Amino acid sequence: MRPTVRYSLVGNVHCKILSYVERKGRYPIQKAPFLIRLSACPRPSRFNVLSDVSESPLEAIFDVDFTTVEVWTRSGLTTFYVMVLMKLKSRQVEIAWITTNPNRQWITQIARDLTGDDGFLENASHLILDRGTSFQPLRSFLKEQSDVEPLLLPPKSPNMNAHLERFMRSLKSECLNKMIFFGKHSLERALREYVAHYHSERNHQGLGNQLIDPDEDVGCVAGKLECCERLGGLLKYYYRDAA
């Protein structure tokens, strides 16, 4: 008699197979190629992208990512690429640039501007980015011409860049997906208004429900309650008019 063998499932398996294994303790391997022996399954190793920067201050760690937006232009519907950076500790966001062709020359020039004097990455020590081919010129520039060390994420692991991915989701669901853009200028205006709202008018749970860049009148308890709108009412916030 064949000894009882425990199996582990690879992929999605119907619950009837699971119940059969639980009752019988074994299952014919020739009938279930998606089953493998539990003893042959290596324990998945956990990857921590911040393990190499444990000695670096959190203020010096930044994220970068791309998103795309469809814009109506004279030549028809055109895809624009938007590069977004985030300071990990404060959640401060910077729209680096917008282009229809993120080629090597464009990426290199953006990297030079960001790491130069008064650039967003001037005081950065590490930059978290994915393995996309669009970032290859950026990785090469950082390694050869700057002190910023690029940290590559594992393939298909957006959860390891969670803060910036969450900003991208909010940007799309609250702004980009609700608007039709005509020309690059309209896209730039929408991004500028959303980033201003994100920094100064929106509370963040990850920061204790505080604002990233609060105005000096924030917290005032006197005055009439007023509502201010951006982008035609898509973005709203309330404040007290001290006057």
C-alpha positions as CSV (number, residue, x, y, z in Angstrom):
1,M,0.0,0.0,0.0
2,R,1.3,3.5,-0.9
3,P,2.2,5.5,2.1
4,T,0.2,8.7,2.8
5,V,1.8,11.7,1.3
6,R,0.8,15.3,2.0
7,Y,0.5,17.7,-0.9
8,S,0.6,21.4,-1.4
9,L,-1.4,23.3,-4.0
10,V,0.1,25.4,-6.7
11,G,-2.3,27.9,-8.2
12,N,-6.1,27.9,-7.8
13,V,-7.6,24.4,-7.2
14,H,-11.2,23.5,-6.9
15,C,-12.4,23.0,-3.3
16,K,-13.5,19.4,-4.2
17,I,-9.8,18.5,-4.7
18,L,-9.0,20.0,-1.3
19,S,-11.7,18.1,0.5
20,Y,-10.6,14.9,-1.2
21,V,-7.0,15.3,0.0
22,E,-8.2,16.0,3.5
23,R,-10.4,12.9,3.6
24,K,-8.1,10.4,1.8
25,G,-4.7,11.9,2.8
26,R,-3.4,11.4,-0.7
27,Y,-4.3,12.0,-4.4
28,P,-3.1,10.3,-7.6
29,I,-0.3,12.6,-8.8
30,Q,-0.9,11.6,-12.5
31,K,-4.4,13.0,-12.2
32,A,-3.4,16.3,-10.6
33,P,-0.2,17.7,-12.2
34,F,-0.8,21.0,-10.2
35,L,-0.1,19.1,-7.0
36,I,3.4,18.8,-5.7
37,R,4.9,17.1,-2.7
38,L,5.0,19.3,0.3
39,S,8.5,18.2,1.1
40,A,9.7,19.4,-2.3
41,C,8.2,22.9,-1.8
42,P,10.9,25.4,-0.7
43,R,9.9,27.9,1.8
44,P,9.4,31.2,0.0
45,S,12.1,33.7,0.9
46,R,10.9,37.1,2.1
47,F,12.4,40.2,0.4
48,N,12.6,43.5,2.1
49,V,13.6,46.3,-0.1
50,L,14.6,48.4,2.9
51,S,16.9,45.8,4.4
52,D,19.9,47.4,2.7
53,V,19.2,50.9,3.9
54,S,18.5,50.2,7.6
55,E,21.3,52.6,8.6
56,S,20.1,55.4,6.3
57,P,17.7,58.1,7.6
58,L,14.2,57.7,6.4
59,E,14.3,61.4,5.2
60,A,16.8,60.3,2.5
61,I,14.8,57.5,0.9
62,F,12.6,58.3,-2.1
63,D,10.4,56.5,-4.5
64,V,9.8,57.0,-8.3
65,D,7.2,55.6,-10.7
66,F,5.5,56.3,-14.1
67,T,1.9,56.5,-15.0
68,T,0.2,57.2,-18.3
69,V,-2.6,59.5,-19.3
70,E,-4.5,59.7,-22.6
71,V,-4.8,63.3,-23.9
72,W,-6.5,64.6,-27.0
73,T,-4.1,66.6,-29.2
74,R,-4.1,67.9,-32.8
75,S,-2.8,64.5,-33.9
76,G,-5.5,62.6,-32.1
77,L,-5.5,60.6,-28.8
78,T,-1.9,60.7,-27.5
79,T,-0.4,58.8,-24.5
80,F,1.5,61.1,-22.1
81,Y,4.0,59.6,-19.6
82,V,4.1,61.2,-16.1
83,M,7.0,60.6,-13.8
84,V,6.2,61.0,-10.1
85,L,8.5,61.0,-7.1
86,M,7.8,60.7,-3.4
87,K,9.7,61.4,-0.2
88,L,9.1,58.3,1.8
89,K,8.9,59.8,5.3
90,S,6.9,63.0,4.7
91,R,4.9,61.6,1.6
92,Q,5.8,64.8,-0.3
93,V,5.2,64.3,-4.0
94,E,6.9,65.9,-7.0
95,I,5.7,65.7,-10.6
96,A,9.1,65.4,-12.3
97,W,8.0,65.9,-15.9
98,I,5.5,65.0,-18.6
99,T,6.4,63.7,-22.0
100,T,5.1,61.6,-24.9
101,N,8.4,59.9,-25.5
102,P,10.4,58.9,-22.4
103,N,13.6,58.2,-24.3
104,R,17.1,58.0,-22.9
105,Q,18.0,61.7,-23.4
106,W,14.8,62.8,-21.6
107,I,15.3,60.5,-18.6
108,T,19.0,61.5,-18.3
109,Q,18.1,65.2,-18.3
110,I,15.4,64.7,-15.7
111,A,17.8,62.8,-13.5
112,R,20.4,65.6,-13.9
113,D,17.8,68.2,-12.8
114,L,16.5,66.1,-9.9
115,T,19.9,65.4,-8.4
116,G,21.4,68.9,-8.9
117,D,21.3,71.9,-6.7
118,D,17.7,72.5,-5.3
119,G,16.6,69.3,-7.0
120,F,14.0,67.1,-5.4
121,L,16.7,64.3,-4.9
122,E,19.4,66.7,-3.8
123,N,19.6,65.1,-0.3
124,A,18.5,61.6,-1.2
125,S,20.7,58.6,-0.4
126,H,18.5,55.9,-2.0
127,L,15.8,55.8,-4.7
128,I,13.3,52.9,-4.9
129,L,12.3,52.0,-8.4
130,D,11.0,49.0,-10.4
131,R,12.9,47.0,-13.1
132,G,11.1,48.6,-16.1
133,T,13.2,49.3,-19.1
134,S,12.1,53.0,-18.9
135,F,14.2,53.4,-15.8
136,Q,17.4,51.9,-17.2
137,P,18.8,55.3,-18.2
138,L,17.9,56.6,-14.7
139,R,19.7,53.7,-13.0
140,S,22.8,54.2,-15.1
141,F,22.9,57.9,-14.3
142,L,22.5,57.4,-10.6
143,K,25.3,54.8,-10.4
144,E,27.7,56.8,-12.6
145,Q,27.1,60.4,-11.9
146,S,25.4,60.8,-8.5
147,D,25.6,59.6,-4.9
148,V,22.0,58.3,-5.0
149,E,21.9,54.5,-4.8
150,P,19.0,52.9,-6.8
151,L,17.1,50.1,-5.0
152,L,15.4,47.7,-7.5
153,L,12.1,46.1,-6.5
154,P,11.5,42.4,-7.2
155,P,9.5,41.7,-10.4
156,K,5.7,42.2,-10.0
157,S,5.8,43.5,-6.5
158,P,4.0,46.8,-6.4
159,N,3.2,46.2,-2.7
160,M,6.8,46.9,-1.9
161,N,6.3,50.4,-3.2
162,A,3.0,50.8,-1.4
163,H,3.1,54.5,-0.5
164,L,3.7,55.7,-4.1
165,E,1.3,53.1,-5.5
166,R,-1.4,54.4,-3.2
167,F,-0.8,57.9,-4.4
168,M,-1.1,56.8,-8.0
169,R,-4.4,55.1,-7.2
170,S,-5.8,58.2,-5.6
171,L,-4.5,60.4,-8.4
172,K,-6.3,58.3,-11.0
173,S,-9.5,57.6,-9.2
174,E,-10.0,61.2,-7.9
175,C,-8.7,63.2,-10.8
176,L,-7.3,61.6,-14.0
177,N,-10.1,59.1,-14.6
178,K,-12.8,61.7,-14.2
179,M,-11.4,64.3,-16.7
180,I,-11.0,64.5,-20.4
181,F,-7.8,66.4,-21.3
182,F,-7.3,68.5,-24.4
183,G,-3.6,69.3,-24.8
184,K,-0.7,69.0,-22.5
185,H,-1.5,72.3,-20.7
186,S,-4.8,71.0,-19.4
187,L,-3.0,67.9,-18.0
188,E,-0.3,70.0,-16.3
189,R,-2.9,72.2,-14.7
190,A,-4.9,69.2,-13.3
191,L,-1.7,67.6,-11.9
192,R,-0.6,70.9,-10.4
193,E,-4.0,71.4,-8.7
194,Y,-4.1,67.8,-7.4
195,V,-0.6,67.9,-5.9
196,A,-1.5,71.2,-4.2
197,H,-4.6,69.7,-2.8
198,Y,-2.7,66.5,-1.7
199,H,-0.1,68.5,0.2
200,S,-2.1,71.3,1.9
201,E,-5.7,70.3,1.9
202,R,-6.0,66.6,2.4
203,N,-5.5,64.6,5.7
204,H,-3.3,61.5,5.6
205,Q,-4.0,58.6,7.9
206,G,-0.4,57.4,7.6
207,L,0.7,60.7,9.1
208,G,-1.7,60.7,12.0
209,N,-4.4,62.5,9.9
210,Q,-2.1,65.5,9.5
211,L,-1.4,67.6,6.5
212,I,1.9,67.3,4.6
213,D,2.3,71.1,4.2
214,P,-0.3,72.8,6.4
215,D,-1.2,76.5,6.0
216,E,-0.6,78.8,9.0
217,D,-4.3,79.1,9.6
218,V,-5.0,75.4,9.9
219,G,-6.5,74.6,13.2
220,C,-8.3,77.9,13.6
221,V,-11.5,77.4,15.5
222,A,-12.9,80.9,15.0
223,G,-14.6,82.2,11.8
224,K,-17.1,81.1,9.4
225,L,-16.8,77.6,7.8
226,E,-16.1,77.9,4.1
227,C,-15.7,75.4,1.3
228,C,-13.1,75.7,-1.4
229,E,-13.1,73.8,-4.6
230,R,-10.5,72.8,-7.2
231,L,-10.9,71.4,-10.7
232,G,-14.5,72.4,-11.0
233,G,-15.6,70.8,-7.7
234,L,-13.8,67.4,-8.1
235,L,-11.6,68.3,-5.1
236,K,-13.1,70.0,-2.1
237,Y,-11.8,71.1,1.3
238,Y,-13.3,73.1,4.2
239,Y,-11.6,75.8,6.3
240,R,-12.6,78.6,8.6
241,D,-12.4,82.1,7.3
242,A,-10.6,84.0,10.1
243,A,-11.6,87.3,8.5
